[in-house]
Amino acid sequence: MRDWTKTLRRASFRGVSFWVEAEDLAGGKRLARHEYAGGRTTYLEEMGLATPDFSVTAYLVGDDSDARAILLTQAAQTPGPGRLVLPMDRGQMAYVEGFRRSRSRDRAGYIAFDFTAIPLSTSGGSMLGVADMTTAVLSNLSGASAGFGGFF
């Protein structure tokens, strides 16, 4: 049997990591319904695929959750698409359409985010943005400096 706790990815958007409580994918086809007066049948016209979207309930927890909440808010408001990684899906470029941050008095250190992400289409433009590259480089500098420090 598969051990899900060992195979799930850490979720992130534009390099800001978070935990996922729940996520839903919505998609399908666009259908035009042609209903005629006095008719008893409906003609369905397929109009292509509907734009898919992910509804994600994310959360931050820990001593630095307030600082990471600011980073996640900034990542969601940065223009253009960013790299979205969800625990069971491969990373992909997506736009955050809207988000809601929730905090409560009795859950200090726990910050919830609900957001909707629209995947970037597969037709071109799915490159990492400057904010994604900057986050990736800066997050790895501390590890690199610790590694080089061992040589001296």
C-alpha angles and dihedrals in degrees: 000000000000117000100223093189090064098044103046117102124231107255122236145158119209088347095305106124126216141160122254122228094178140344133190131193118209123189142121139132132318109236128188113211113211108197118178129205110261091008126130098199133059123221110219118206117195110224101183133267124332116236107265122225137187120223107202131188103199131174140196121208134177143053093307098043092110092055092045090049088059090049092048091049090051091047091052092050097045111111119254132019124314135196111275119194119187124187097254101027132070117252117276140172113261144162120234104226098187140342141193124205119205129193129171133196096236095050102057111179093023115103122178126205126191114191142163118224125194113204116232111246118256091242103099132298097075095130126128115264127232091258091054093050093046092051092048093050096044094046090055097045094080092053092047093049091050090051094049091046089067091064095062 
